[in-house]
Amino acid sequence: MIRILLPVLGVALALGVWIYALSDVVRTDEAAARRLPKALWVTIVLIVPVLGAVAWLLVGRPLPGAPVGGATRYGGSGFVPPEDRPDWPGRSSRSDGQ
């Protein structure tokens, strides 16, 4: 029984990692992918499933909390939502929000 169960669990684990990595690559922003362009990461994960998935998770995946698209945490050139702009209609000139 263990001779059958162990390979099945290994294949299921490999398939799960591959599906997770592929969906993660597809959902990742183009600017956030590390080392290689996103299209190349998708190709690698598709052509070399297990090794490509592990490579994506270790090397290509964006670091947690990393800025995306040139925005920086400390005053970079990131996107500013319209309602946070000073010229937004209805926004008062007072800094306390009233």
C-alpha positions, 0 to 999 in steps of 0.5 A: 500500500505504501508503495502506491501511496508515496508516489501518488502523494509526490505527484500530487505535491508536485502538481500542486506546487506547479499550479500554485507557481503558475497562477502566481506568475500569471497574477504577478505584476510585470514590474514586480517579477524579479530577474527575468521578464514575466513572459519568460517566467511563464514559459519556464514554469510551463516548459520545465514544470517542477524546476521552473516552479521552484525557481519562480518561488525562490528567485522570481517571485516578488519579495513581500512588501517590495514596491511595485511600478517605481513607487517607493515607500518613502516618497517615490513617484508612485500612483496617488489616488484621485481622492488623495490629491489636493485638487480633488473636488470637495476636499477641504484645504484644512489638514484635519479632514473637516 
